[in-house]
Amino acid sequence: MDILFISKYILVIAIIILMLAVLRASAYKSTSMGLLGSSVIVNAFALVLLVGGQIYNLQFYRDISLALIFFGFVGTIAFAVTVGGEDK
């Protein structure tokens, strides 16, 4: 086996462990921690899709992960504007 091939699997396992840690951190009572946790989960899942697409040679995984990253950012901004209230 190629060392790069093995390192991709190790990266996926590390990202899954990161997702579990972020789920724990986002369980706090503040809204900002929940928003931060969901944003990190979406970005980590998009990274797993990118690596999985490279491992199994599936090109549409890249498109899905780019859409997740873009819409995650747009959703975060929309939520922050809604919760932020009015500027006076």
N, C-alpha and C positions, 0 to 999 in steps of 0.2 A: 504494500500500500504506500501511497505517496504521503509525505508528511503534511502537505497542504490539505489533502483530503481529510486526514485525521484531525487537523487543527480546525476545520470547519465544523466537525461534529462537537469538538470541545467548546467552540464558540457558541453553538446552539445550546448546549447544556448550561454554560455560564449565563446565557441570557435568560433561560428558564428560571434559574436560581435568582437572578436579578428581579424577574417578574414576581416571584414569591415574596421577596423582601419588600418590593414596592407595594404589594397588596397589604402587607402588614403595616407599612408606614402610612398608607392612605386611609387606614381605618381610624385615624384620630378624629376628633370631633370637629376640627376646623374645615371649612369649605375649601380653603386654599390647598390644604394637604390632599384632599380628595381630588381636586382638579389637577394638581401636580402628579398624583399617582396615576390617574387615568391617562394623562398625557404621556408619561413614561411608559406605561403598558402598551399604548398604541405604537409608540416609536420602537419599542423593543420587538413587538410582534411584526412590524414592518421589516425590521432588520432580520428577523428569523425567516421571513418570506424571501428576502433577498438572498440569504445564504442557502436556503432550501432550493430556490430556483437555480442557483449555480451548481448545487450538488446533483440535482436530478435533470438539469438542462431544460427547464421550463421557463420560457420567456415571459409568459403572462403574469408570473409572480411579481416581476419587476413593476409592471403597470399597476397591479393591485397595491403594492407597497407604496408607490409614489402617491396614489390616490389617498391611501390611509394617512400618510404624512401631511398632505395638503389639507384634507378635510379635518384632520385633528387640529391643525393650527387654526383654521377658520372657526371651528367650533369653540376652541379655547378663547379666541378673541371675542366671539359673540357672547359667550357666557360671562366674560369679564366685564363687557360693556353693560350687560343686563344687570349684573349684581352690583356694579359700581355705582349706579344711580345717576342723578343729574349733576352736571357741573354748574355752579352758580358763582 
